[in-house]
């Protein structure tokens, strides 16, 4: 095992945003890994392609009578954009979006950082990582 | 038409949403005039526990400045006239004593749930 393998983790995601705590947990793990100098490869599969949609918008909360500004809703796209801000020489974040999954959902317009990918990227990721964490939909 | 809305799956996207989607929807429907009550069962009985704190989360340097406050959302529903029931045995299974619950929660035995169904015209199971 090479040093780069030992310092790289792969995470596979399937959940769409706002439906479960799975993606929040995954983002926390990715954040922690990057802070510890561990590079992270992400394969966003099926509903997870929506996590990085550029068009995600914060909204007001009519139940609480709060404005969008007061709610300061941190969309998953904002969180992930922040994670890309942590990516650099010490630890790199590579985020491959399943292209066919994005096509069928019309989810091709994503924030800066993720790239179009395929299951082949996921397989390559697993070969280049010390371990792979699967966070499947339930 | 009276509605009994059953919430069973707890903490489903609550951090990303800043609330629980069904409690939020229920409050919106109540504000729109719905005659609606809520039954918390399974893990969702934990929504009735007071003093929940989901603050302090930051991902990628982006802080969650407005975390979910589910117990306060349940209190707001009660204040709006929604009766909120919680299954007693589910509370006991999770080790939640009565004293940990917010005020106004109506506990109901599992054997009494069918009776609640009878008291409402329709049941929505989320």
Interface residues (C-beta under 8 A of the other chain):
Chain A: X17 X18 X19 X20 X21 X23 X24 X27 X28 X31 X61 X62 X63 X66 X70 X71 X72 X73 X74 X75 X76 X78 X79 X80 X81 X82 X83 X84 X85 X86
Chain B: X11 X12 X13 X14 X15 X16 X17 X18 X19 X21 X24 X27 X28 X31 X57 X58 X59 X60 X61 X62 X63 X64 X65 X66 X73 X76
